[in-house]
C-alpha cells in the first residue's frame, strides 16, 4: 500500500477493524503511561495511520498485530517526548516578565562594597563574620574554631552586622549626596 494513493474501502475496513480489536487496549496503555487522555488519543491515531501505511506487512503469521501496534504506540510516545525535550520552553513576553538573563553587575558591585565594608570592621568582628557567612560554620563551630565562647560569637556577629549596616547606609547616603 503506497503512501500517495487515496484510501480505499478495504483500507477503511482495515483501520476500523484494528481500532475495534486493539484501540481500547492501546488507548488505556498510552493513557496510563502518559497520564493525558488527549495525548493518548493522538498517539492511537498515529498508530492506526502507521498500521494503514504498513497494511501489507500486518498479519498474524508474521507476528502479533497487537504487539506491533503497542510497539508503534510506544515509539510514537518516545518520539514526541524527544521532540519536546529538544525544543526550548516558550515563554510569553510581557512587561511583567523580566529578561531571562539578568545582568550580574549589581551582585558584583554589592559583593565589592560588602568586602570593602568588612575591611573597616575590627579583626574580631571580621573573623566571626567570615567564619559564619563565608565558611558556613554554625555558632558552635565558629566558637570552637576561634576558641571563644558561643555567646561571644553571637554578640560579636550581632555587633559586626550592626556596624556593617551603619557603614553601608553611610556610604549609600554619601553616594546619593554626591549625585
Secondary structure as GFF3:
##gff-version 3
##sequence-region A 1 179
A	DSSP	alpha_helix	9	18	.	.	.	ID=ss1
A	DSSP	pi_helix	19	23	.	.	.	ID=ss2
A	DSSP	alpha_helix	24	34	.	.	.	ID=ss3
A	DSSP	alpha_helix	37	53	.	.	.	ID=ss4
A	DSSP	three_ten_helix	55	57	.	.	.	ID=ss5
A	DSSP	alpha_helix	65	86	.	.	.	ID=ss6
A	DSSP	alpha_helix	105	119	.	.	.	ID=ss7
A	DSSP	alpha_helix	123	129	.	.	.	ID=ss8
A	DSSP	pi_helix	130	134	.	.	.	ID=ss9
A	DSSP	alpha_helix	139	146	.	.	.	ID=ss10
A	DSSP	alpha_helix	150	178	.	.	.	ID=ss11
###
